[in-house]
């Protein structure tokens, strides 16, 4: 969870032609599948698409990340560039010590990743729904671990089998003091 303190501010509302005053507020934000699903329900597009989000879409996502339902909506207009940078840094954090070897990984699927696809992956992997509130990168890591661990072991090639058998035979000969 990311906690940000947004100081009190006086902002200009162009639509009403008046000044708006916001109080100091602490935002508690969580970048989770639940937040993504709320944002996608409003915007009707994939949050994970490669297209750049508008400033309004970004503000909407920050509102979706908020854990406090009673947050004054005007506070999102008081976010500074520093706040946005902190939020982006938090969103991009891996939130885990698990790492993966990229050796042999081909190109990913061209399928649009939506909240429903991720929920399906959770169901398929037997991941409980409480995990929808985790940081999304941690959830992605768990889903990737589940996918890796559920794959059958890779079959050895004929050459690999022959090298393994040769090494085992050599070790047995040395252990038994035999020549063959």
C-alpha positions as CSV (number, residue, x, y, z in Angstrom):
1,X,0.0,0.0,0.0
2,X,1.2,3.5,-0.8
3,X,0.3,6.4,1.6
4,X,0.5,9.9,0.2
5,X,-0.2,13.1,2.1
6,X,-1.8,15.7,-0.2
7,X,-1.5,19.1,1.3
8,X,-4.4,21.6,1.4
9,X,-4.7,23.5,-1.8
10,X,-6.7,26.2,-3.6
11,X,-7.6,25.1,-7.1
12,X,-9.4,26.8,-10.0
13,X,-12.4,25.0,-11.4
14,X,-12.7,26.0,-15.0
15,X,-16.2,24.5,-15.5
16,X,-17.7,26.5,-12.7
17,X,-15.3,29.5,-12.9
18,X,-14.6,29.4,-9.1
19,X,-11.9,28.5,-6.7
20,X,-12.1,25.2,-4.8
21,X,-10.3,24.7,-1.5
22,X,-9.2,21.1,-0.5
23,X,-8.2,20.0,3.0
24,X,-5.0,18.1,3.7
25,X,-5.8,14.4,3.1
26,X,-3.9,11.2,3.3
27,X,-4.5,8.9,0.4
28,X,-4.1,5.1,0.9
29,X,-3.6,3.6,-2.5
30,X,-3.4,-0.1,-3.6
31,X,-2.5,-1.1,-7.2
32,X,-4.5,-4.3,-7.3
33,X,-6.6,-6.4,-9.6
34,X,-9.7,-5.0,-7.9
35,X,-8.5,-1.4,-8.7
36,X,-7.8,-2.4,-12.3
37,X,-11.3,-4.0,-12.7
38,X,-13.0,-0.9,-11.4
39,X,-11.1,1.3,-13.9
40,X,-11.8,-1.1,-16.8
41,X,-15.5,-1.1,-15.9
42,X,-15.5,2.7,-16.3
43,X,-13.3,3.1,-19.4
44,X,-14.3,-0.1,-21.3
45,X,-10.7,-0.9,-22.4
46,X,-7.7,-2.9,-21.1
47,X,-5.7,-1.1,-18.5
48,X,-2.6,-3.1,-19.6
49,X,-2.8,-2.0,-23.3
50,X,0.3,-0.3,-24.7
51,X,-1.5,2.9,-25.5
52,X,-0.7,5.9,-23.3
53,X,-3.4,6.9,-20.7
54,X,-4.7,10.4,-20.7
55,X,-4.3,12.6,-17.6
56,X,-8.0,12.1,-16.8
57,X,-7.7,8.3,-17.2
58,X,-4.7,8.4,-14.8
59,X,-6.6,10.4,-12.3
60,X,-9.5,8.0,-12.5
61,X,-7.1,5.1,-11.9
62,X,-5.7,6.8,-8.8
63,X,-9.2,7.2,-7.6
64,X,-9.9,3.5,-8.2
65,X,-6.7,2.7,-6.3
66,X,-8.0,4.6,-3.2
67,X,-8.9,2.4,-0.3
68,X,-11.0,5.2,1.3
69,X,-14.4,5.5,-0.4
70,X,-15.0,8.9,1.2
71,X,-12.1,10.7,-0.4
72,X,-13.0,14.2,-1.7
73,X,-12.7,13.9,-5.5
74,X,-11.2,17.3,-5.7
75,X,-8.0,16.0,-3.9
76,X,-7.0,14.2,-7.2
77,X,-6.8,17.6,-8.9
78,X,-4.3,18.6,-6.2
79,X,-1.8,15.9,-7.0
80,X,1.6,17.3,-7.9
81,X,4.1,15.9,-10.4
82,X,6.0,14.5,-7.4
83,X,2.9,12.6,-6.3
84,X,2.4,11.2,-9.8
85,X,6.0,10.0,-9.9
86,X,5.7,8.3,-6.5
87,X,2.5,6.6,-7.7
88,X,4.2,5.4,-10.9
89,X,7.2,4.2,-9.0
90,X,4.8,2.2,-6.7
91,X,2.9,0.8,-9.6
92,X,6.1,-0.5,-11.2
93,X,7.5,-2.1,-8.1
94,X,7.8,-5.9,-8.3
95,X,6.7,-6.3,-4.7
96,X,8.4,-9.7,-4.5
97,X,11.9,-11.2,-4.4
98,X,11.0,-13.9,-7.0
99,X,12.7,-13.5,-10.3
100,X,12.5,-15.5,-13.6
101,X,15.0,-16.5,-16.2
102,X,14.1,-15.0,-19.5
103,X,16.0,-17.8,-21.3
104,X,13.9,-19.6,-23.9
105,X,10.9,-17.4,-23.4
106,X,9.3,-16.5,-26.6
107,X,7.1,-13.6,-27.5
108,X,4.0,-13.2,-25.3
109,X,0.4,-13.6,-26.5
110,X,-1.2,-10.8,-28.4
111,X,-4.4,-11.3,-26.5
112,X,-5.5,-8.2,-24.6
113,X,-5.1,-8.7,-20.9
114,X,-8.2,-7.6,-19.1
115,X,-9.3,-8.0,-15.5
116,X,-11.5,-10.9,-16.5
117,X,-8.6,-12.7,-18.1
118,X,-6.6,-12.3,-14.9
119,X,-9.6,-13.5,-12.8
120,X,-9.8,-16.6,-15.1
121,X,-6.1,-17.2,-14.6
122,X,-6.6,-17.0,-10.8
123,X,-9.5,-19.5,-11.0
124,X,-7.5,-21.9,-13.3
125,X,-4.5,-21.8,-10.9
126,X,-6.6,-22.1,-7.8
127,X,-5.6,-18.7,-6.4
128,X,-8.1,-17.5,-3.8
129,X,-10.0,-14.3,-4.6
130,X,-8.5,-12.5,-1.6
131,X,-5.4,-12.1,-3.8
132,X,-7.3,-9.6,-6.0
133,X,-6.4,-7.0,-3.3
134,X,-2.6,-7.7,-3.6
135,X,-0.3,-5.4,-5.5
136,X,-0.9,-6.5,-9.1
137,X,2.8,-7.2,-9.8
138,X,2.8,-9.6,-6.8
139,X,-0.3,-11.3,-8.2
140,X,1.2,-11.6,-11.6
141,X,4.3,-13.2,-10.1
142,X,2.2,-15.8,-8.2
143,X,0.3,-16.6,-11.4
144,X,3.5,-17.0,-13.3
145,X,5.0,-19.3,-10.5
146,X,1.7,-21.4,-10.6
147,X,2.0,-21.7,-14.4
148,X,5.7,-22.8,-14.2
149,X,5.2,-25.2,-11.4
150,X,2.2,-26.9,-13.0
151,X,4.0,-27.6,-16.3
152,X,5.1,-31.2,-16.7
153,X,8.9,-31.6,-16.6
154,X,10.6,-31.0,-19.9
155,X,11.6,-34.3,-21.6
156,X,15.3,-34.8,-22.2
157,X,16.6,-35.2,-25.7
158,X,18.2,-38.4,-26.8
159,X,21.7,-36.8,-26.5
160,X,21.0,-35.6,-23.0
161,X,19.8,-39.1,-21.9
162,X,23.0,-40.6,-23.4
163,X,25.2,-38.0,-21.6
164,X,23.4,-38.6,-18.3
165,X,23.7,-42.4,-18.6
166,X,27.4,-42.1,-19.5
167,X,28.0,-39.9,-16.4
168,X,26.1,-42.3,-14.2
169,X,28.0,-45.3,-15.6
170,X,31.4,-43.5,-15.1
171,X,30.5,-42.7,-11.5
172,X,29.5,-46.3,-10.8
173,X,32.8,-47.6,-12.3
174,X,34.8,-45.2,-10.1
175,X,32.8,-46.1,-7.0
176,X,33.2,-49.9,-7.6
177,X,36.7,-49.7,-9.0
178,X,35.6,-51.4,-12.2
179,X,36.8,-50.9,-15.7
180,X,33.5,-51.6,-17.4
